[in-house]
Structure formats: structure tokens, C-alpha cells
Amino acid sequence: MTEPATQPPSPSELAERERFRTLSGQTLDGRYRIVRKVGEGGMAFVYQAEDETDGRSVAIKVLTPRLSRDPASVERLKREASIAMRLEHPNVCPILRVGHPSEGLLYLVMPFLPGESLSDCETRRGRLPVDEGIPLLAQMCRGLQHAHDLGIIHRDLKPENIMLVPDAREKIGMRAVVMDFGLAKQRRAGAEVAKLTQTGIVLGTPEFMSPEQIRGKPLDGRSDIYAIGVLAFEMFTGELPFKGRNAQETMIARLKGAPVPIREVRPELPGRLEALITRTLALQPAERPASMDELAYGFEAVLQGGVLSRLFGR
């Protein structure tokens, strides 16, 4: 998501943004003691904090000053909170609270998750082995199935929005958690989504959008299934499934529905995995897996028969 298209920030706005960027050591609402900044993007700063009422470590997502004053962005944040507060699943990060203190900060409180994003993991390690990547994908699917069962579509799945958390209860010692339901849409909230789109905010991340999302068509859970296919392709190859000499050519290739064959990039991958990922990237939603549960079962079926780490570069 990007900030609304406006004039460049004034010196006072830059100074205010710097204040938002340097909150470490402060306490919000007399409750959340900011420990350190852990991330920053176009729309928000993310801090680790301690909830002094119970000593719990939390993450605070603070909207930038410009967005904090923008009515549509405030509406969007409140929608994110109301949607995410309904989600209760080990593979989904919940929202605990939304705050708007007198200092003008608008923020969300979430559990602080130790670990790293899938994006950082891919940068650090490169392509993931199949017997590690597939369980993570299946976990993401099950968390998203929970959201879909509540009528909630994520719409912005990408490596930056997946946290990998150490968890000894999982066979691979790691749990995938889907983050940031900030672009989430409830299927019967069309009027609300249209209103937010008109503000000039870009909804979604182009590289991971489904063809129907690019075209502005009605969406259902199969749009998230498409994004999981893009995630899976990148996870196992280090590349995206559609190529062009520029962004426009890449977009056109995606709208034609012709992904690069995954084993053309990494020949040693199982044929069953290639077939499944190709199916998730079908141009027509009806040709994709019907649900996240079906996709999770498909991923797990790839491992049946004993895929070994040593065969896939671990």
C-alpha cells in the first residue's frame, strides 16, 4: 500500500515524520513502552514495545503522520482492526487493540512475534528446500482458510507479510504466520472497498495480484490462492513466474495466464509440485484449487513418498 498521491511533504511534515520515526523510549497511552523500531514502510512504522500492564512484548504499528490525518486511511485502519480482531488461528496474527492518543498517533497493537519475515529468510538463505517450504505453505493455507471461512480475503499476500516463528511443536521447527490484514476485504463490503479505492491508495502488491484483482473484478478466496502460487514459485526458485522486459510486459504476461514452467528454472523439483503451482496460477479462478484447504492437501501430497532434504539443496 502507498500513501495517497499528494504534494511532497513540507518541512513541518518531514519533522513530524521524524518524530514518529524516533519513538524509542517513549510510552504510548501510559501503557506501551517503546523498546525499538523494527521496521518502516510507506504507510507505517513498526516498533517492538512492552505492555506495562502485563509485561507482554507487543508490536506497535504506527501510521505515518500524513495517513493519521487522512480520513480514508483512518477508516482503513479501523477496518483492519475490526476484521483482524475476529481472526483466531495459530497461522494468523491477531490485532489486540487500536489506539489514537492525544499525541496524534494512530496505531495498532499486535503480539510481537520473534523470528523473521519470509522475505528476509529468502534474502538470507535463497531458495528453500521443498520439505521445508511445503509445510510452511500448508500452514499459510490453513490460516487463510480460517479467514475465508469468515468471509475475509487477504488481498495483499507477499513474502513481507509472512512471519516465520520458531515453534518446537512443528515438525520443521518453524511456524508461518500471515500478517497484515490491512487490505482484507469482506465479500459483502463492496461499497466500503470502492470508497477506499477512490482515495488514490494503491491496493495490493502488483507482483502478487491475481489477474482479476489487477482488472478490478469481484474477488473471492481464489484470488488469495493465486497469490500463494506466486509465493510458492518464488520460494522454490528465487524468481517470479511471469517475466517481461519491463513492468508493463510482465503485467501483460500475467493477464495472458502463461507462467514460466517452474522446472524450467529448477529442473530437480517434483513434477507434482510444478503441476500444483501451475494450477494455482491459472488465469481463470474456476481452474484453480477450490479452497485453501484443498491447496494445503495438494502441497502435503507432494511430500508423500519421501522427499528428502539432500535432494533439494538443504
C-alpha positions in Angstrom: 0.0 0.0 0.0 1.2 3.5 -0.7 0.2 6.9 0.7 -2.4 9.0 -1.1 -0.8 10.8 -4.0 -0.3 14.4 -2.8 2.3 17.2 -2.9 5.8 16.4 -1.5 5.8 16.8 2.3 6.5 20.2 3.7 9.4 20.8 6.2 7.0 20.6 9.1 5.6 17.3 7.8 9.1 15.9 7.5 9.9 17.0 11.0 6.7 15.3 12.3 7.5 12.1 10.4 10.9 12.1 12.0 9.2 12.4 15.4 7.1 9.3 14.5 10.3 7.5 13.4 12.1 8.1 16.8 9.6 6.9 19.4 12.0 4.5 21.2 12.0 5.1 24.9 8.6 6.8 24.9 5.3 5.4 26.4 2.1 5.4 24.5 -1.2 5.9 26.3 0.7 5.4 29.6 0.9 1.7 28.8 3.1 0.7 25.9 6.8 1.4 26.4 8.5 1.6 23.0 11.7 -0.6 23.0 13.0 -0.3 19.4 11.9 0.3 15.8 11.9 -3.0 13.9 10.5 -1.8 10.5 9.4 1.1 8.4 7.4 1.4 5.2 5.5 3.9 3.2 2.4 3.8 5.4 3.7 2.9 8.9 6.5 2.5 11.4 6.6 -0.8 13.4 8.0 -0.9 16.9 8.6 -3.6 19.5 7.1 -2.5 22.8 6.4 -3.7 26.3 2.8 -3.7 27.6 3.5 -2.4 31.1 0.1 -3.7 32.4 1.2 -7.4 32.0 4.8 -7.3 30.8 3.9 -8.8 27.4 6.0 -8.0 24.4 3.9 -6.5 21.6 4.3 -4.9 18.2 3.0 -1.4 17.6 2.2 -0.4 14.0 2.1 3.4 13.9 0.6 5.1 10.8 2.7 7.9 9.3 1.6 11.5 10.2 0.0 12.1 6.8 -2.0 9.0 6.9 -3.0 9.6 10.5 -4.7 12.8 9.3 -6.3 11.2 6.2 -9.9 10.2 6.9 -9.9 7.3 4.4 -6.7 6.0 5.9 -8.1 6.2 9.4 -11.2 4.4 8.2 -9.0 1.7 6.6 -7.0 1.2 9.9 -10.2 0.8 11.9 -11.5 -1.7 9.3 -8.2 -3.6 9.6 -8.6 -3.8 13.3 -12.3 -4.8 13.3 -11.6 -7.6 10.7 -8.4 -8.9 12.3 -9.9 -9.0 15.8 -12.2 -11.7 14.5 -9.3 -14.0 13.5 -8.1 -16.7 15.9 -5.8 -19.2 14.4 -2.1 -20.1 15.1 -1.2 -19.2 11.5 -2.8 -15.7 11.6 -1.5 -12.7 13.6 -4.4 -11.1 15.5 -4.9 -7.4 16.3 -5.2 -6.8 20.0 -6.1 -3.1 20.1 -6.3 0.1 18.1 -5.1 3.3 19.8 -5.4 7.0 19.0 -3.9 9.0 21.9 -3.8 12.8 22.2 -0.3 12.9 20.6 -2.0 12.3 17.2 -0.5 8.9 16.7 -2.8 6.3 15.2 -1.6 2.7 15.9 -2.4 -1.0 16.1 -1.2 -3.3 18.8 -0.3 -6.9 17.9 1.6 -9.7 19.6 5.3 -9.4 19.0 6.5 -12.5 17.0 10.1 -13.5 17.3 11.6 -14.7 14.0 11.9 -13.2 10.5 9.8 -12.5 7.5 9.7 -14.9 4.6 11.2 -12.1 2.6 14.2 -11.8 5.0 14.6 -15.6 5.0 14.7 -15.7 1.2 17.3 -13.0 1.2 19.4 -14.7 3.8 19.1 -18.3 2.5 18.0 -18.1 -1.1 15.7 -20.9 -2.4 14.1 -23.0 0.3 14.2 -26.8 0.2 11.0 -28.5 -0.7 10.5 -30.4 2.5 10.8 -27.1 4.5 8.8 -24.8 2.1 5.8 -27.1 1.6 4.9 -27.3 5.4 5.1 -23.5 5.6 2.9 -23.1 2.6 0.4 -25.6 4.0 0.3 -23.6 7.3 -0.3 -20.4 5.4 -3.2 -22.1 3.5 -4.8 -23.2 6.8 -4.6 -19.8 8.3 -6.1 -18.2 5.2 -8.8 -20.9 5.1 -9.8 -19.7 8.6 -10.1 -16.1 7.2 -12.0 -17.3 4.2 -14.5 -19.2 6.4 -15.3 -15.8 8.0 -15.7 -14.2 4.5 -12.4 -12.4 4.7 -10.0 -12.2 1.8 -6.5 -11.0 2.5 -5.6 -9.4 -1.0 -2.0 -8.5 -0.2 -0.1 -11.7 0.3 3.6 -11.3 -0.2 6.8 -12.5 1.5 7.0 -9.4 3.7 3.6 -10.3 5.1 4.5 -13.8 6.2 6.4 -14.2 9.5 8.4 -17.4 10.3 8.3 -18.0 14.0 10.3 -20.7 15.8 7.9 -23.3 17.1 9.1 -26.7 18.5 5.6 -28.1 18.1 6.0 -28.1 14.3 8.0 -30.8 12.6 10.2 -28.3 10.8 10.6 -26.3 14.0 9.0 -23.2 12.4 5.5 -21.8 12.0 4.3 -19.5 9.3 2.0 -16.6 10.4 0.1 -14.5 8.0 0.4 -10.8 8.9 -1.2 -7.5 7.9 -4.8 -8.0 7.0 -4.8 -4.2 6.3 -6.2 -4.8 2.8 -8.5 -7.5 3.8 -11.9 -7.4 2.3 -15.2 -8.9 3.5 -17.1 -10.3 0.5 -20.2 -8.2 1.1 -18.3 -4.9 1.7 -18.1 -3.8 -1.9 -19.3 -0.2 -1.2 -16.7 0.2 1.5 -13.9 -1.1 -0.7 -14.9 1.1 -3.6 -14.9 4.2 -1.3 -11.4 3.4 -0.1 -10.1 2.8 -3.6 -11.2 6.2 -4.8 -8.8 7.9 -2.4 -5.8 7.1 -4.6 -4.4 4.4 -2.3 -2.9 1.5 -4.3 -4.5 -1.7 -3.0 -2.3 -4.7 -3.1 1.2 -5.5 -4.4 1.3 -5.8 -8.2 3.8 -8.7 -8.4 1.4 -10.9 -6.4 -2.0 -9.7 -7.5 -4.4 -12.1 -9.3 -5.5 -11.2 -12.8 -9.0 -10.4 -11.5 -7.6 -8.1 -8.9 -5.5 -6.3 -11.5 -8.6 -5.8 -13.6 -10.7 -4.6 -10.6 -13.1 -7.5 -10.8 -15.0 -9.1 -7.9 -12.8 -11.2 -5.7 -13.2 -14.4 -3.7 -10.7 -16.7 -1.9 -9.3 -17.9 -5.2 -7.5 -14.6 -5.6 -5.5 -15.4 -2.4 -4.9 -18.9 -3.9 -3.3 -17.2 -6.9 -1.0 -15.1 -4.6 0.0 -18.3 -2.8 1.0 -19.8 -6.1 3.3 -16.8 -6.8 4.7 -17.1 -3.3 5.4 -20.8 -3.8 7.1 -20.2 -7.2 9.4 -17.5 -5.7 10.1 -19.6 -2.6 11.4 -22.5 -4.5 13.1 -20.7 -7.5 14.1 -17.3 -6.3 12.2 -15.8 -9.3 8.7 -14.7 -10.2 6.6 -16.8 -12.5 5.9 -14.1 -15.1 8.7 -12.3 -17.0 8.9 -9.3 -19.3 11.5 -6.7 -20.3 9.6 -4.2 -18.2 6.7 -3.9 -15.7 4.1 -3.4 -18.4 5.3 -6.6 -20.3 5.3 -8.6 -17.1 1.7 -7.4 -16.3 0.5 -8.4 -19.8 2.2 -11.8 -19.4 0.3 -12.4 -16.2 -3.0 -11.3 -17.8 -2.4 -13.9 -20.5 -2.0 -16.6 -17.9 1.3 -18.1 -19.1 3.7 -18.6 -16.2 7.2 -19.8 -16.7 7.3 -23.6 -16.1 8.8 -23.9 -12.6 11.1 -26.8 -13.6 12.5 -24.7 -16.4 14.0 -22.6 -13.6 14.8 -25.5 -11.2 14.6 -28.9 -13.0 15.0 -31.1 -9.9 11.7 -30.0 -8.4 8.9 -32.7 -8.3 6.6 -32.8 -11.2 3.6 -32.9 -8.8 4.8 -29.6 -7.3 5.0 -28.0 -10.8 1.5 -29.2 -11.7 0.0 -27.8 -8.5 1.7 -24.4 -8.6 0.7 -24.1 -12.3 -2.9 -24.8 -11.4 -2.9 -22.1 -8.7 -1.7 -19.6 -11.3 -4.5 -20.4 -13.8 -5.9 -17.3 -15.4 -9.5 -18.3 -14.7 -10.3 -18.6 -11.0 -12.5 -21.7 -11.7 -9.4 -23.6 -12.9 -7.6 -23.1 -9.6 -7.9 -25.2 -6.4 -11.4 -24.5 -5.0 -10.2 -23.7 -1.4 -7.2 -23.1 0.7 -7.8 -26.5 2.4 -7.7 -28.2 -1.0 -4.4 -26.4 -1.8 -2.9 -27.4 1.6 -3.8 -31.0 0.9 -2.2 -30.7 -2.5 1.0 -29.3 -1.1 1.2 -32.1 1.5 0.6 -34.8 -1.1 3.8 -33.7 -2.9 5.8 -34.9 0.1 4.1 -38.3 0.2 6.6 -40.9 -0.9 9.5 -39.3 0.9 11.0 -36.1 -0.5 14.5 -35.8 1.1 16.3 -32.6 2.0 19.5 -33.7 0.5 17.8 -33.9 -2.9 16.8 -30.3 -2.7 19.8 -28.3 -1.6 19.3 -28.1 2.1 
